[in-house]
Amino acid sequence: QVQLVESGGGLAQPGGSLRLSCVASRSSFSGRWMGWYRQAPGKQREFVAHITTSGGTTYVDSVKGRFTISRDNAKNTVYLQMNSLKPDDTTVYYCNTAHMPFFPWGQGTQVTVSS
């Protein structure tokens, strides 16, 4: 069973940056498209970005030009570089595969954008 551990969240000012990391416990990660998602309290989890096995990327419109997803298969890690952060980006961020079946969801990492 693959375990996902997200980290890198925290408090950032509007316009600031954070880099999220997600480490998978097994190398089966390398053969999967991977994604980042976010979920605010009382709302459905929403797609943020995904990256294919060959490095192709897709983003939700609200983060295009600000966020960059990347992966390091040797480290079983996927990253989300978040620049020009906005208060609306405040929520918990999760990583998982970009398509079903999903791995078990991790705890996520809280991102708070506030002055």
C-alpha atoms as a printed R data frame, in Angstrom:
    type eleno elety resid chain resno       x      y       z
1   ATOM     1    CA   GLN     A     1   0.000  0.000   0.000
2   ATOM     2    CA   VAL     A     2   1.459  3.324  -1.071
3   ATOM     3    CA   GLN     A     3   1.604  6.037   1.566
4   ATOM     4    CA   LEU     A     4   1.748  9.700   0.601
5   ATOM     5    CA   VAL     A     5   3.255 12.334   2.880
6   ATOM     6    CA   GLU     A     6   2.789 15.991   2.010
7   ATOM     7    CA   SER     A     7   4.885 18.784   3.509
8   ATOM     8    CA   GLY     A     8   6.018 22.330   2.906
9   ATOM     9    CA   GLY     A     9   2.883 24.228   3.745
10  ATOM    10    CA   GLY     A    10   2.763 27.130   6.128
11  ATOM    11    CA   LEU     A    11   1.983 30.807   6.343
12  ATOM    12    CA   ALA     A    12   2.851 33.078   3.435
13  ATOM    13    CA   GLN     A    13   2.062 36.683   2.669
14  ATOM    14    CA   PRO     A    14   0.092 37.593  -0.444
15  ATOM    15    CA   GLY     A    15   2.541 37.574  -3.335
16  ATOM    16    CA   GLY     A    16   4.805 35.172  -1.521
17  ATOM    17    CA   SER     A    17   5.934 31.647  -2.372
18  ATOM    18    CA   LEU     A    18   5.851 28.165  -0.928
19  ATOM    19    CA   ARG     A    19   7.120 24.843  -2.228
20  ATOM    20    CA   LEU     A    20   5.117 21.758  -1.398
21  ATOM    21    CA   SER     A    21   6.569 18.259  -1.480
22  ATOM    22    CA   CYS     A    22   4.907 14.872  -1.594
23  ATOM    23    CA   VAL     A    23   6.874 11.709  -0.954
24  ATOM    24    CA   ALA     A    24   5.487  8.306  -1.882
25  ATOM    25    CA   SER     A    25   6.511  5.266   0.101
26  ATOM    26    CA   ARG     A    26   6.953  3.037  -2.898
27  ATOM    27    CA   SER     A    27   8.532  3.327  -6.305
28  ATOM    28    CA   SER     A    28   5.238  2.449  -8.016
29  ATOM    29    CA   PHE     A    29   4.773  6.205  -8.015
30  ATOM    30    CA   SER     A    30   7.107  6.543 -11.013
31  ATOM    31    CA   GLY     A    31   4.707  4.872 -13.443
32  ATOM    32    CA   ARG     A    32   1.734  7.049 -12.556
33  ATOM    33    CA   TRP     A    33   0.590 10.477 -13.535
34  ATOM    34    CA   MET     A    34   0.591 12.470 -10.297
35  ATOM    35    CA   GLY     A    35  -1.505 15.391  -9.195
36  ATOM    36    CA   TRP     A    36  -2.011 18.037  -6.567
37  ATOM    37    CA   TYR     A    37  -5.442 18.765  -5.174
38  ATOM    38    CA   ARG     A    38  -6.830 21.119  -2.557
39  ATOM    39    CA   GLN     A    39  -9.858 21.066  -0.312
40  ATOM    40    CA   ALA     A    40 -11.335 23.818   1.777
41  ATOM    41    CA   PRO     A    41 -13.547 22.988   4.774
42  ATOM    42    CA   GLY     A    42 -17.047 22.060   3.660
43  ATOM    43    CA   LYS     A    43 -16.076 21.984  -0.002
44  ATOM    44    CA   GLN     A    44 -15.226 19.253  -2.447
45  ATOM    45    CA   ARG     A    45 -11.644 18.442  -3.202
46  ATOM    46    CA   GLU     A    46 -10.571 20.200  -6.385
47  ATOM    47    CA   PHE     A    47  -7.903 19.506  -8.944
48  ATOM    48    CA   VAL     A    48  -4.946 21.896  -8.987
49  ATOM    49    CA   ALA     A    49  -2.345 20.389 -11.323
50  ATOM    50    CA   HIS     A    50  -1.066 17.136 -12.709
51  ATOM    51    CA   ILE     A    51   2.109 15.861 -14.288
52  ATOM    52    CA   THR     A    52   2.472 12.927 -16.639
53  ATOM    53    CA   THR     A    53   5.191 10.303 -16.497
54  ATOM    54    CA   SER     A    54   7.031 12.178 -19.244
55  ATOM    55    CA   GLY     A    55   6.708 15.561 -17.567
56  ATOM    56    CA   GLY     A    56   3.710 17.040 -19.326
57  ATOM    57    CA   THR     A    57   1.691 19.337 -17.083
58  ATOM    58    CA   THR     A    58  -1.866 20.628 -16.757
59  ATOM    59    CA   TYR     A    59  -3.189 23.289 -14.377
60  ATOM    60    CA   VAL     A    60  -6.520 24.594 -13.249
61  ATOM    61    CA   ASP     A    61  -7.051 28.071 -14.689
62  ATOM    62    CA   SER     A    62  -6.843 29.804 -11.320
63  ATOM    63    CA   VAL     A    63  -3.194 28.787 -10.789
64  ATOM    64    CA   LYS     A    64  -1.831 28.949 -14.346
65  ATOM    65    CA   GLY     A    65   1.296 31.058 -14.509
66  ATOM    66    CA   ARG     A    66   1.715 30.971 -10.725
67  ATOM    67    CA   PHE     A    67   2.122 27.311  -9.772
68  ATOM    68    CA   THR     A    68   4.537 24.750 -11.220
69  ATOM    69    CA   ILE     A    69   4.300 21.005 -10.694
70  ATOM    70    CA   SER     A    70   7.367 18.818 -11.065
71  ATOM    71    CA   ARG     A    71   8.531 15.353 -10.108
72  ATOM    72    CA   ASP     A    72  11.691 13.482  -9.178
73  ATOM    73    CA   ASN     A    73  11.085  9.782  -9.787
74  ATOM    74    CA   ALA     A    74  14.403  8.814  -8.203
75  ATOM    75    CA   LYS     A    75  13.150 10.331  -4.958
76  ATOM    76    CA   ASN     A    76   9.514  9.225  -5.368
77  ATOM    77    CA   THR     A    77   8.623 12.876  -4.914
78  ATOM    78    CA   VAL     A    78   6.311 15.347  -6.601
79  ATOM    79    CA   TYR     A    79   6.562 19.075  -5.964
80  ATOM    80    CA   LEU     A    80   4.312 22.088  -6.284
81  ATOM    81    CA   GLN     A    81   6.075 25.437  -6.503
82  ATOM    82    CA   MET     A    82   3.561 28.106  -5.589
83  ATOM    83    CA   ASN     A    83   4.388 31.717  -6.470
84  ATOM    84    CA   SER     A    84   2.359 34.921  -6.356
85  ATOM    85    CA   LEU     A    85   0.183 33.400  -3.685
86  ATOM    86    CA   LYS     A    86  -3.277 34.815  -3.065
87  ATOM    87    CA   PRO     A    87  -5.568 34.577  -0.027
88  ATOM    88    CA   ASP     A    88  -7.876 32.375  -2.125
89  ATOM    89    CA   ASP     A    89  -5.088 29.768  -2.232
90  ATOM    90    CA   THR     A    90  -5.567 29.184   1.500
91  ATOM    91    CA   THR     A    91  -6.597 25.592   2.146
92  ATOM    92    CA   VAL     A    92  -5.204 22.082   2.632
93  ATOM    93    CA   TYR     A    93  -3.226 20.639  -0.277
94  ATOM    94    CA   TYR     A    94  -2.981 16.943  -1.105
95  ATOM    95    CA   CYS     A    95  -1.134 14.897  -3.679
96  ATOM    96    CA   ASN     A    96  -2.282 11.686  -5.291
97  ATOM    97    CA   THR     A    97  -2.414 10.011  -8.653
98  ATOM    98    CA   ALA     A    98  -3.969 12.020 -11.456
99  ATOM    99    CA   HIS     A    99  -6.458  9.273 -12.228
100 ATOM   100    CA   MET     A   100  -8.342  6.541 -10.443
101 ATOM   101    CA   PRO     A   101  -7.716  4.326  -8.616
102 ATOM   102    CA   PHE     A   102  -6.293  6.757  -6.103
103 ATOM   103    CA   PHE     A   103  -3.755  5.837  -3.482
104 ATOM   104    CA   PRO     A   104  -4.940  6.281   0.132
105 ATOM   105    CA   TRP     A   105  -5.049 10.040   0.785
106 ATOM   106    CA   GLY     A   106  -2.403 11.522   3.036
107 ATOM   107    CA   GLN     A   107  -2.909 14.128   5.733
108 ATOM   108    CA   GLY     A   108  -2.265 17.004   3.411
109 ATOM   109    CA   THR     A   109  -0.383 20.186   4.158
110 ATOM   110    CA   GLN     A   110  -2.033 23.440   5.212
111 ATOM   111    CA   VAL     A   111  -1.309 26.561   3.189
112 ATOM   112    CA   THR     A   112  -2.378 29.894   4.639
113 ATOM   113    CA   VAL     A   113  -1.950 33.116   2.685
114 ATOM   114    CA   SER     A   114  -2.496 36.156   4.831
115 ATOM   115    CA   SER     A   115  -0.895 39.469   5.661
